């Protein structure tokens, strides 16, 4: 079984580990929770250095890393592979693994087994899964196995075919009522937190005020207890499609394009590698080599 070893040199060892309890206390204190996605070792390290509270290894990796048009093709193997890399890069944030499509829908037994793999094989602290009332028995079973579960309501991307696309949810009174009921069901089932994605801000604020557990919003307004964004959107690394709710804090795509173009130009012109990027054999060794080979 593959082991997740965390390098002892990880930065931020003085920072205390964020746990599900920490998030609960942050909500009680009114302190906002900052969560971001990561899919690899260097991003996890940088997020830890930046002191993010929670890292989600989201199945959004299917779109922003693997190039699929939605999250449905992502497998358990894909998720575990990326979770292991993230767990090697960060130790102090709470690490959450996203359960991919069909890893928890077919049977409760399979769901518990797959959820366990995130902790046992991939160094995660908790799992997230999409949906409400329809998954309560599964969620209860996973929690009974000692695995913390984060819920996810609203625009749940694994159900895009049911929604008819990536569309905001909870805009009408009936759907808003169901959202509130589902949030309460998830809390009662034992979820430690709920992601609210792409729902009206009034509704997200209402849900947040009526729950004891923290809500983490994405496209759900400022009334949530915390916020999450996909790191590639934050960094300007994913230019296929930009959700209106995602704020871009950098334009790394242009920076990467500049760097790659410069490299290609320098290779073509012979400017790279320069003296500082090359090494020489000791003079006498080179002479001996020439004597051997040129006579
Ligand atoms: O997969 C993901 O990154 C997510 C977040 C957008 C909440 O589920």
py3Dmol code that shows the C-alpha trace and the ligand (Angstrom):
import py3Dmol

protein = """\
ATOM      1  CA  UNK A   1       0.000   0.000   0.000  1.00  0.00           C
ATOM      2  CA  UNK A   2       1.515   3.409  -0.946  1.00  0.00           C
ATOM      3  CA  UNK A   3       2.673   5.409   2.067  1.00  0.00           C
ATOM      4  CA  UNK A   4       2.277   9.159   2.463  1.00  0.00           C
ATOM      5  CA  UNK A   5       5.436  10.438   4.066  1.00  0.00           C
ATOM      6  CA  UNK A   6       5.504  14.064   5.078  1.00  0.00           C
ATOM      7  CA  UNK A   7       8.980  15.638   4.843  1.00  0.00           C
ATOM      8  CA  UNK A   8      10.238  16.786   8.266  1.00  0.00           C
ATOM      9  CA  UNK A   9      11.419  20.011   6.641  1.00  0.00           C
ATOM     10  CA  UNK A  10       7.848  21.179   5.980  1.00  0.00           C
ATOM     11  CA  UNK A  11       7.528  24.893   6.736  1.00  0.00           C
ATOM     12  CA  UNK A  12       5.237  26.371   9.367  1.00  0.00           C
ATOM     13  CA  UNK A  13       5.872  23.700  12.002  1.00  0.00           C
ATOM     14  CA  UNK A  14       5.206  26.326  14.661  1.00  0.00           C
ATOM     15  CA  UNK A  15       1.660  26.813  13.372  1.00  0.00           C
ATOM     16  CA  UNK A  16      -0.912  24.617  15.068  1.00  0.00           C
ATOM     17  CA  UNK A  17      -2.721  22.004  13.017  1.00  0.00           C
ATOM     18  CA  UNK A  18      -6.197  23.088  11.917  1.00  0.00           C
ATOM     19  CA  UNK A  19      -8.790  20.483  12.855  1.00  0.00           C
ATOM     20  CA  UNK A  20     -12.549  20.218  12.470  1.00  0.00           C
ATOM     21  CA  UNK A  21     -12.739  21.527  16.045  1.00  0.00           C
ATOM     22  CA  UNK A  22     -10.705  24.600  15.076  1.00  0.00           C
ATOM     23  CA  UNK A  23     -13.235  25.397  12.345  1.00  0.00           C
ATOM     24  CA  UNK A  24     -16.100  25.106  14.811  1.00  0.00           C
ATOM     25  CA  UNK A  25     -14.313  27.473  17.229  1.00  0.00           C
ATOM     26  CA  UNK A  26     -13.619  29.926  14.384  1.00  0.00           C
ATOM     27  CA  UNK A  27     -17.333  30.064  13.605  1.00  0.00           C
ATOM     28  CA  UNK A  28     -18.141  30.674  17.262  1.00  0.00           C
ATOM     29  CA  UNK A  29     -15.610  33.545  17.360  1.00  0.00           C
ATOM     30  CA  UNK A  30     -16.919  34.979  14.070  1.00  0.00           C
ATOM     31  CA  UNK A  31     -13.499  34.429  12.488  1.00  0.00           C
ATOM     32  CA  UNK A  32     -13.704  33.777   8.726  1.00  0.00           C
ATOM     33  CA  UNK A  33     -12.290  30.527   7.354  1.00  0.00           C
ATOM     34  CA  UNK A  34     -10.035  30.645   4.248  1.00  0.00           C
ATOM     35  CA  UNK A  35     -10.013  27.516   2.096  1.00  0.00           C
ATOM     36  CA  UNK A  36      -8.360  26.944  -1.305  1.00  0.00           C
ATOM     37  CA  UNK A  37      -7.878  23.970  -3.571  1.00  0.00           C
ATOM     38  CA  UNK A  38      -4.525  22.304  -4.271  1.00  0.00           C
ATOM     39  CA  UNK A  39      -3.674  19.314  -6.400  1.00  0.00           C
ATOM     40  CA  UNK A  40       0.117  19.112  -6.113  1.00  0.00           C
ATOM     41  CA  UNK A  41       3.090  19.326  -3.739  1.00  0.00           C
ATOM     42  CA  UNK A  42       4.439  22.823  -4.589  1.00  0.00           C
ATOM     43  CA  UNK A  43       1.006  24.473  -4.364  1.00  0.00           C
ATOM     44  CA  UNK A  44       0.334  22.757  -1.034  1.00  0.00           C
ATOM     45  CA  UNK A  45       3.660  24.049   0.317  1.00  0.00           C
ATOM     46  CA  UNK A  46       2.919  27.593  -0.815  1.00  0.00           C
ATOM     47  CA  UNK A  47      -0.579  27.474   0.648  1.00  0.00           C
ATOM     48  CA  UNK A  48       0.807  26.291   3.965  1.00  0.00           C
ATOM     49  CA  UNK A  49       3.380  29.105   3.955  1.00  0.00           C
ATOM     50  CA  UNK A  50       0.538  31.556   3.250  1.00  0.00           C
ATOM     51  CA  UNK A  51      -1.273  30.128   6.330  1.00  0.00           C
ATOM     52  CA  UNK A  52      -4.451  28.948   4.620  1.00  0.00           C
ATOM     53  CA  UNK A  53      -6.851  27.254   7.084  1.00  0.00           C
ATOM     54  CA  UNK A  54      -8.109  24.438   4.855  1.00  0.00           C
ATOM     55  CA  UNK A  55      -6.854  22.776   1.673  1.00  0.00           C
ATOM     56  CA  UNK A  56      -9.384  20.953  -0.478  1.00  0.00           C
ATOM     57  CA  UNK A  57      -8.083  18.477  -3.017  1.00  0.00           C
ATOM     58  CA  UNK A  58     -11.167  19.057  -5.155  1.00  0.00           C
ATOM     59  CA  UNK A  59     -12.390  16.893  -7.986  1.00  0.00           C
ATOM     60  CA  UNK A  60     -12.220  20.206  -9.897  1.00  0.00           C
ATOM     61  CA  UNK A  61      -8.759  18.808 -10.678  1.00  0.00           C
ATOM     62  CA  UNK A  62     -10.542  16.979 -13.524  1.00  0.00           C
ATOM     63  CA  UNK A  63     -11.131  20.328 -15.221  1.00  0.00           C
ATOM     64  CA  UNK A  64      -8.208  22.544 -14.186  1.00  0.00           C
ATOM     65  CA  UNK A  65      -5.426  19.913 -14.144  1.00  0.00           C
ATOM     66  CA  UNK A  66      -6.567  16.972 -16.271  1.00  0.00           C
ATOM     67  CA  UNK A  67      -8.393  18.926 -19.000  1.00  0.00           C
ATOM     68  CA  UNK A  68     -11.840  17.273 -18.856  1.00  0.00           C
ATOM     69  CA  UNK A  69     -14.901  19.427 -19.558  1.00  0.00           C
ATOM     70  CA  UNK A  70     -16.494  18.484 -16.218  1.00  0.00           C
ATOM     71  CA  UNK A  71     -15.660  16.548 -13.033  1.00  0.00           C
ATOM     72  CA  UNK A  72     -17.462  13.303 -13.905  1.00  0.00           C
ATOM     73  CA  UNK A  73     -14.495  11.358 -15.375  1.00  0.00           C
ATOM     74  CA  UNK A  74     -12.344  11.804 -12.229  1.00  0.00           C
ATOM     75  CA  UNK A  75     -11.551   8.477 -10.534  1.00  0.00           C
ATOM     76  CA  UNK A  76     -10.514   7.376  -7.028  1.00  0.00           C
ATOM     77  CA  UNK A  77      -7.024   6.685  -8.391  1.00  0.00           C
ATOM     78  CA  UNK A  78      -6.773  10.261  -9.750  1.00  0.00           C
ATOM     79  CA  UNK A  79      -7.905  11.687  -6.412  1.00  0.00           C
ATOM     80  CA  UNK A  80      -5.611   9.558  -4.236  1.00  0.00           C
ATOM     81  CA  UNK A  81      -2.596  10.310  -6.441  1.00  0.00           C
ATOM     82  CA  UNK A  82      -3.102  14.095  -6.072  1.00  0.00           C
ATOM     83  CA  UNK A  83      -4.063  13.890  -2.378  1.00  0.00           C
ATOM     84  CA  UNK A  84      -0.770  12.111  -1.600  1.00  0.00           C
ATOM     85  CA  UNK A  85       1.208  14.886  -3.304  1.00  0.00           C
ATOM     86  CA  UNK A  86      -0.695  17.556  -1.359  1.00  0.00           C
ATOM     87  CA  UNK A  87      -0.243  15.724   1.958  1.00  0.00           C
ATOM     88  CA  UNK A  88       3.522  15.630   1.350  1.00  0.00           C
ATOM     89  CA  UNK A  89       3.491  19.418   0.868  1.00  0.00           C
ATOM     90  CA  UNK A  90       1.333  20.639   3.753  1.00  0.00           C
ATOM     91  CA  UNK A  91       0.781  19.466   7.304  1.00  0.00           C
ATOM     92  CA  UNK A  92      -0.899  22.270   9.256  1.00  0.00           C
ATOM     93  CA  UNK A  93      -4.009  23.117   7.191  1.00  0.00           C
ATOM     94  CA  UNK A  94      -6.991  20.787   7.489  1.00  0.00           C
ATOM     95  CA  UNK A  95      -6.694  18.520   4.427  1.00  0.00           C
ATOM     96  CA  UNK A  96      -9.926  17.459   2.740  1.00  0.00           C
ATOM     97  CA  UNK A  97     -10.201  14.925  -0.094  1.00  0.00           C
ATOM     98  CA  UNK A  98     -13.131  15.259  -2.478  1.00  0.00           C
ATOM     99  CA  UNK A  99     -14.969  12.002  -3.156  1.00  0.00           C
ATOM    100  CA  UNK A 100     -15.266  11.637  -6.951  1.00  0.00           C
ATOM    101  CA  UNK A 101     -18.379  10.736  -8.940  1.00  0.00           C
ATOM    102  CA  UNK A 102     -19.510   7.138  -8.339  1.00  0.00           C
ATOM    103  CA  UNK A 103     -17.167   6.587  -5.398  1.00  0.00           C
ATOM    104  CA  UNK A 104     -20.030   6.982  -2.876  1.00  0.00           C
ATOM    105  CA  UNK A 105     -23.311   6.769  -4.839  1.00  0.00           C
ATOM    106  CA  UNK A 106     -23.556   3.012  -5.592  1.00  0.00           C
ATOM    107  CA  UNK A 107     -23.476   1.552  -2.084  1.00  0.00           C
ATOM    108  CA  UNK A 108     -22.851   2.618   1.489  1.00  0.00           C
ATOM    109  CA  UNK A 109     -20.250  -0.085   1.947  1.00  0.00           C
ATOM    110  CA  UNK A 110     -18.259   1.086  -1.061  1.00  0.00           C
ATOM    111  CA  UNK A 111     -18.582   4.709   0.094  1.00  0.00           C
ATOM    112  CA  UNK A 112     -17.156   3.911   3.549  1.00  0.00           C
ATOM    113  CA  UNK A 113     -14.327   1.919   1.975  1.00  0.00           C
ATOM    114  CA  UNK A 114     -13.461   4.737  -0.452  1.00  0.00           C
ATOM    115  CA  UNK A 115     -13.715   7.439   2.211  1.00  0.00           C
ATOM    116  CA  UNK A 116     -11.332   5.403   4.382  1.00  0.00           C
ATOM    117  CA  UNK A 117      -8.769   5.266   1.567  1.00  0.00           C
ATOM    118  CA  UNK A 118      -8.468   9.070   1.597  1.00  0.00           C
ATOM    119  CA  UNK A 119      -7.293   8.934   5.233  1.00  0.00           C
ATOM    120  CA  UNK A 120      -5.425   5.637   5.236  1.00  0.00           C
ATOM    121  CA  UNK A 121      -3.612   5.845   1.894  1.00  0.00           C
ATOM    122  CA  UNK A 122      -3.528   9.528   0.991  1.00  0.00           C
ATOM    123  CA  UNK A 123      -2.901  11.510   4.196  1.00  0.00           C
ATOM    124  CA  UNK A 124      -6.228  13.399   4.214  1.00  0.00           C
ATOM    125  CA  UNK A 125      -7.944  14.465   7.456  1.00  0.00           C
ATOM    126  CA  UNK A 126     -11.522  14.448   6.106  1.00  0.00           C
ATOM    127  CA  UNK A 127     -13.618  13.899   2.987  1.00  0.00           C
ATOM    128  CA  UNK A 128     -16.201  15.989   1.138  1.00  0.00           C
ATOM    129  CA  UNK A 129     -19.146  14.662  -0.804  1.00  0.00           C
ATOM    130  CA  UNK A 130     -21.915  16.322  -2.778  1.00  0.00           C
ATOM    131  CA  UNK A 131     -25.650  16.134  -2.069  1.00  0.00           C
ATOM    132  CA  UNK A 132     -28.244  16.259   0.701  1.00  0.00           C
ATOM    133  CA  UNK A 133     -30.974  14.053   2.080  1.00  0.00           C
ATOM    134  CA  UNK A 134     -30.464  11.316  -0.543  1.00  0.00           C
ATOM    135  CA  UNK A 135     -26.999  10.568   0.909  1.00  0.00           C
ATOM    136  CA  UNK A 136     -27.779  10.695   4.630  1.00  0.00           C
ATOM    137  CA  UNK A 137     -27.341   6.946   5.327  1.00  0.00           C
ATOM    138  CA  UNK A 138     -23.985   7.034   3.516  1.00  0.00           C
ATOM    139  CA  UNK A 139     -22.831  10.153   5.344  1.00  0.00           C
ATOM    140  CA  UNK A 140     -23.834   8.658   8.714  1.00  0.00           C
ATOM    141  CA  UNK A 141     -21.961   5.430   7.923  1.00  0.00           C
ATOM    142  CA  UNK A 142     -18.775   7.290   6.932  1.00  0.00           C
ATOM    143  CA  UNK A 143     -18.914   9.418  10.080  1.00  0.00           C
ATOM    144  CA  UNK A 144     -19.535   6.274  12.195  1.00  0.00           C
ATOM    145  CA  UNK A 145     -16.278   4.913  10.794  1.00  0.00           C
ATOM    146  CA  UNK A 146     -14.514   7.919  12.348  1.00  0.00           C
ATOM    147  CA  UNK A 147     -14.112   9.897   9.134  1.00  0.00           C
ATOM    148  CA  UNK A 148     -15.089  13.589   9.262  1.00  0.00           C
ATOM    149  CA  UNK A 149     -17.413  14.600   6.405  1.00  0.00           C
ATOM    150  CA  UNK A 150     -17.900  18.003   4.776  1.00  0.00           C
ATOM    151  CA  UNK A 151     -21.203  18.367   2.895  1.00  0.00           C
ATOM    152  CA  UNK A 152     -21.700  20.239  -0.391  1.00  0.00           C
ATOM    153  CA  UNK A 153     -25.018  21.809  -1.471  1.00  0.00           C
ATOM    154  CA  UNK A 154     -26.204  24.117  -4.248  1.00  0.00           C
ATOM    155  CA  UNK A 155     -24.493  23.766  -7.598  1.00  0.00           C
ATOM    156  CA  UNK A 156     -23.005  20.327  -7.065  1.00  0.00           C
ATOM    157  CA  UNK A 157     -20.954  19.778 -10.258  1.00  0.00           C
ATOM    158  CA  UNK A 158     -21.349  15.980 -10.224  1.00  0.00           C
ATOM    159  CA  UNK A 159     -25.078  16.574 -10.935  1.00  0.00           C
ATOM    160  CA  UNK A 160     -24.677  18.995 -13.879  1.00  0.00           C
ATOM    161  CA  UNK A 161     -26.648  16.727 -16.172  1.00  0.00           C
ATOM    162  CA  UNK A 162     -29.580  16.876 -13.768  1.00  0.00           C
ATOM    163  CA  UNK A 163     -29.273  20.682 -13.556  1.00  0.00           C
ATOM    164  CA  UNK A 164     -28.861  21.127 -17.316  1.00  0.00           C
ATOM    165  CA  UNK A 165     -25.409  22.693 -16.914  1.00  0.00           C
ATOM    166  CA  UNK A 166     -23.402  24.762 -14.430  1.00  0.00           C
ATOM    167  CA  UNK A 167     -26.406  26.778 -13.184  1.00  0.00           C
ATOM    168  CA  UNK A 168     -26.975  28.638  -9.893  1.00  0.00           C
ATOM    169  CA  UNK A 169     -29.329  26.837  -7.504  1.00  0.00           C
ATOM    170  CA  UNK A 170     -31.878  27.864  -4.851  1.00  0.00           C
ATOM    171  CA  UNK A 171     -33.244  30.880  -6.724  1.00  0.00           C
ATOM    172  CA  UNK A 172     -36.909  30.001  -6.112  1.00  0.00           C
ATOM    173  CA  UNK A 173     -38.756  29.629  -2.838  1.00  0.00           C
ATOM    174  CA  UNK A 174     -39.276  25.852  -3.236  1.00  0.00           C
ATOM    175  CA  UNK A 175     -35.631  25.112  -4.031  1.00  0.00           C
ATOM    176  CA  UNK A 176     -34.495  27.516  -1.283  1.00  0.00           C
ATOM    177  CA  UNK A 177     -36.662  25.638   1.246  1.00  0.00           C
ATOM    178  CA  UNK A 178     -35.172  22.289   0.175  1.00  0.00           C
ATOM    179  CA  UNK A 179     -31.650  23.758   0.500  1.00  0.00           C
ATOM    180  CA  UNK A 180     -32.311  24.871   4.093  1.00  0.00           C
ATOM    181  CA  UNK A 181     -33.800  21.447   4.942  1.00  0.00           C
ATOM    182  CA  UNK A 182     -30.828  19.664   3.398  1.00  0.00           C
ATOM    183  CA  UNK A 183     -28.363  21.838   5.307  1.00  0.00           C
ATOM    184  CA  UNK A 184     -30.125  20.958   8.534  1.00  0.00           C
ATOM    185  CA  UNK A 185     -30.161  17.242   7.648  1.00  0.00           C
ATOM    186  CA  UNK A 186     -26.413  17.332   6.964  1.00  0.00           C
ATOM    187  CA  UNK A 187     -25.720  19.045  10.281  1.00  0.00           C
ATOM    188  CA  UNK A 188     -27.884  16.520  12.151  1.00  0.00           C
ATOM    189  CA  UNK A 189     -26.142  13.638  10.379  1.00  0.00           C
ATOM    190  CA  UNK A 190     -22.834  14.918  11.792  1.00  0.00           C
ATOM    191  CA  UNK A 191     -21.146  16.841   8.952  1.00  0.00           C
ATOM    192  CA  UNK A 192     -18.529  19.199  10.398  1.00  0.00           C
ATOM    193  CA  UNK A 193     -19.069  21.857   7.687  1.00  0.00           C
ATOM    194  CA  UNK A 194     -20.946  22.447   4.426  1.00  0.00           C
ATOM    195  CA  UNK A 195     -19.807  24.001   1.139  1.00  0.00           C
ATOM    196  CA  UNK A 196     -22.521  26.196  -0.401  1.00  0.00           C
ATOM    197  CA  UNK A 197     -21.865  26.647  -4.112  1.00  0.00           C
ATOM    198  CA  UNK A 198     -23.502  29.145  -6.438  1.00  0.00           C
ATOM    199  CA  UNK A 199     -26.594  30.043  -4.439  1.00  0.00           C
ATOM    200  CA  UNK A 200     -28.106  33.487  -3.706  1.00  0.00           C
ATOM    201  CA  UNK A 201     -26.301  35.418  -0.999  1.00  0.00           C
ATOM    202  CA  UNK A 202     -29.441  35.949   1.153  1.00  0.00           C
ATOM    203  CA  UNK A 203     -30.082  32.214   1.220  1.00  0.00           C
ATOM    204  CA  UNK A 204     -26.433  31.381   2.031  1.00  0.00           C
ATOM    205  CA  UNK A 205     -26.436  33.936   4.869  1.00  0.00           C
ATOM    206  CA  UNK A 206     -29.724  32.512   6.187  1.00  0.00           C
ATOM    207  CA  UNK A 207     -28.367  28.946   6.142  1.00  0.00           C
ATOM    208  CA  UNK A 208     -25.134  30.092   7.816  1.00  0.00           C
ATOM    209  CA  UNK A 209     -27.017  31.885  10.604  1.00  0.00           C
ATOM    210  CA  UNK A 210     -29.270  28.892  11.267  1.00  0.00           C
ATOM    211  CA  UNK A 211     -26.499  26.282  11.520  1.00  0.00           C
ATOM    212  CA  UNK A 212     -23.977  25.639  14.292  1.00  0.00           C
ATOM    213  CA  UNK A 213     -21.457  24.170  11.843  1.00  0.00           C
ATOM    214  CA  UNK A 214     -19.489  26.500   9.535  1.00  0.00           C
ATOM    215  CA  UNK A 215     -20.546  27.079   5.941  1.00  0.00           C
ATOM    216  CA  UNK A 216     -17.903  27.655   3.272  1.00  0.00           C
ATOM    217  CA  UNK A 217     -19.179  29.620   0.288  1.00  0.00           C
ATOM    218  CA  UNK A 218     -18.161  29.661  -3.349  1.00  0.00           C
ATOM    219  CA  UNK A 219     -20.341  32.017  -5.347  1.00  0.00           C
ATOM    220  CA  UNK A 220     -22.614  32.265  -2.310  1.00  0.00           C
ATOM    221  CA  UNK A 221     -21.844  35.748  -0.993  1.00  0.00           C
ATOM    222  CA  UNK A 222     -20.133  37.178   2.043  1.00  0.00           C
ATOM    223  CA  UNK A 223     -22.582  35.861   4.651  1.00  0.00           C
ATOM    224  CA  UNK A 224     -20.912  32.430   4.781  1.00  0.00           C
ATOM    225  CA  UNK A 225     -18.524  31.497   7.602  1.00  0.00           C
ATOM    226  CA  UNK A 226     -15.679  31.012   5.144  1.00  0.00           C
ATOM    227  CA  UNK A 227     -14.829  31.105   1.458  1.00  0.00           C
ATOM    228  CA  UNK A 228     -13.263  28.675  -0.992  1.00  0.00           C
ATOM    229  CA  UNK A 229     -12.002  29.227  -4.530  1.00  0.00           C
ATOM    230  CA  UNK A 230     -10.275  26.997  -7.033  1.00  0.00           C
ATOM    231  CA  UNK A 231      -6.582  28.008  -6.877  1.00  0.00           C
ATOM    232  CA  UNK A 232      -6.270  27.995 -10.666  1.00  0.00           C
ATOM    233  CA  UNK A 233      -8.997  30.685 -10.830  1.00  0.00           C
ATOM    234  CA  UNK A 234      -7.245  32.736  -8.130  1.00  0.00           C
ATOM    235  CA  UNK A 235      -3.923  32.515  -9.960  1.00  0.00           C
ATOM    236  CA  UNK A 236      -5.267  33.058 -13.482  1.00  0.00           C
ATOM    237  CA  UNK A 237      -4.066  29.649 -14.600  1.00  0.00           C
ATOM    238  CA  UNK A 238      -7.307  28.378 -16.111  1.00  0.00           C
ATOM    239  CA  UNK A 239      -8.510  30.471 -19.016  1.00  0.00           C
ATOM    240  CA  UNK A 240     -11.119  28.172 -20.590  1.00  0.00           C
ATOM    241  CA  UNK A 241     -13.903  29.401 -18.455  1.00  0.00           C
ATOM    242  CA  UNK A 242     -13.985  31.951 -15.674  1.00  0.00           C
ATOM    243  CA  UNK A 243     -16.851  31.685 -13.147  1.00  0.00           C
ATOM    244  CA  UNK A 244     -18.271  35.172 -12.438  1.00  0.00           C
ATOM    245  CA  UNK A 245     -17.831  34.641  -8.681  1.00  0.00           C
ATOM    246  CA  UNK A 246     -14.113  33.828  -8.902  1.00  0.00           C
ATOM    247  CA  UNK A 247     -11.732  36.704  -8.190  1.00  0.00           C
ATOM    248  CA  UNK A 248      -8.411  36.584 -10.052  1.00  0.00           C
ATOM    249  CA  UNK A 249      -5.499  37.714  -7.851  1.00  0.00           C
ATOM    250  CA  UNK A 250      -2.728  37.033 -10.386  1.00  0.00           C
ATOM    251  CA  UNK A 251      -2.254  36.335 -14.078  1.00  0.00           C
ATOM    252  CA  UNK A 252       0.143  33.398 -14.004  1.00  0.00           C
ATOM    253  CA  UNK A 253      -0.941  32.212 -17.432  1.00  0.00           C
ATOM    254  CA  UNK A 254       0.611  35.342 -18.997  1.00  0.00           C
ATOM    255  CA  UNK A 255       3.666  35.030 -16.729  1.00  0.00           C
ATOM    256  CA  UNK A 256       4.161  31.403 -17.788  1.00  0.00           C
ATOM    257  CA  UNK A 257       3.673  32.304 -21.421  1.00  0.00           C
ATOM    258  CA  UNK A 258       6.316  35.052 -21.112  1.00  0.00           C
ATOM    259  CA  UNK A 259       8.811  32.716 -19.416  1.00  0.00           C
ATOM    260  CA  UNK A 260       8.302  29.865 -21.911  1.00  0.00           C
ATOM    261  CA  UNK A 261       8.587  32.218 -24.904  1.00  0.00           C
ATOM    262  CA  UNK A 262      11.835  33.712 -23.542  1.00  0.00           C
ATOM    263  CA  UNK A 263      13.272  30.229 -22.977  1.00  0.00           C
ATOM    264  CA  UNK A 264      12.360  29.091 -26.498  1.00  0.00           C
ATOM    265  CA  UNK A 265      13.867  32.273 -28.013  1.00  0.00           C
ATOM    266  CA  UNK A 266      17.086  31.860 -26.005  1.00  0.00           C
ATOM    267  CA  UNK A 267      17.459  28.186 -26.996  1.00  0.00           C
ATOM    268  CA  UNK A 268      16.943  29.056 -30.644  1.00  0.00           C
ATOM    269  CA  UNK A 269      19.414  31.970 -30.488  1.00  0.00           C
ATOM    270  CA  UNK A 270      22.016  29.985 -28.509  1.00  0.00           C
ATOM    271  CA  UNK A 271      21.821  32.422 -25.569  1.00  0.00           C
ATOM    272  CA  UNK A 272      20.794  29.561 -23.243  1.00  0.00           C
ATOM    273  CA  UNK A 273      22.607  27.786 -21.641  1.00  0.00           C
ATOM    274  CA  UNK A 274      25.061  30.551 -20.641  1.00  0.00           C
ATOM    275  CA  UNK A 275      28.419  30.045 -18.865  1.00  0.00           C
ATOM    276  CA  UNK A 276      26.722  29.935 -15.449  1.00  0.00           C
ATOM    277  CA  UNK A 277      24.519  27.012 -16.472  1.00  0.00           C
ATOM    278  CA  UNK A 278      27.320  24.735 -17.721  1.00  0.00           C
ATOM    279  CA  UNK A 279      30.176  22.796 -16.099  1.00  0.00           C
ATOM    280  CA  UNK A 280      33.647  21.716 -17.271  1.00  0.00           C
ATOM    281  CA  UNK A 281      35.777  18.613 -16.786  1.00  0.00           C
ATOM    282  CA  UNK A 282      39.067  19.194 -14.932  1.00  0.00           C
ATOM    283  CA  UNK A 283      41.542  20.445 -17.611  1.00  0.00           C
ATOM    284  CA  UNK A 284      43.932  17.483 -17.264  1.00  0.00           C
ATOM    285  CA  UNK A 285      41.044  14.996 -17.545  1.00  0.00           C
ATOM    286  CA  UNK A 286      39.835  16.633 -20.740  1.00  0.00           C
ATOM    287  CA  UNK A 287      43.408  16.637 -22.138  1.00  0.00           C
ATOM    288  CA  UNK A 288      43.735  12.934 -21.281  1.00  0.00           C
ATOM    289  CA  UNK A 289      40.445  12.274 -23.029  1.00  0.00           C
ATOM    290  CA  UNK A 290      41.635  14.135 -26.153  1.00  0.00           C
ATOM    291  CA  UNK A 291      44.987  12.317 -26.114  1.00  0.00           C
ATOM    292  CA  UNK A 292      43.148   9.019 -25.933  1.00  0.00           C
ATOM    293  CA  UNK A 293      40.654   9.780 -28.643  1.00  0.00           C
ATOM    294  CA  UNK A 294      42.421  11.991 -31.136  1.00  0.00           C
ATOM    295  CA  UNK A 295      45.584   9.960 -31.828  1.00  0.00           C
TER     296      UNK A 295
END
"""
ligand_1 = """\
8
LIG
O -13.918 20.335 -6.535
C -13.804 21.440 -5.989
O -12.803 22.147 -6.138
C -14.907 21.883 -5.145
C -14.889 23.292 -4.681
C -15.143 24.214 -5.785
C -15.801 23.515 -3.533
O -15.774 21.134 -4.863
"""
view = py3Dmol.view(width=600, height=400)
view.addModel(protein, "pdb")
view.setStyle({"model": 0}, {"cartoon": {"style": "trace"}})
view.addModel(ligand_1, "xyz")
view.setStyle({"model": 1}, {"stick": {}})
view.zoomTo()
view.show()
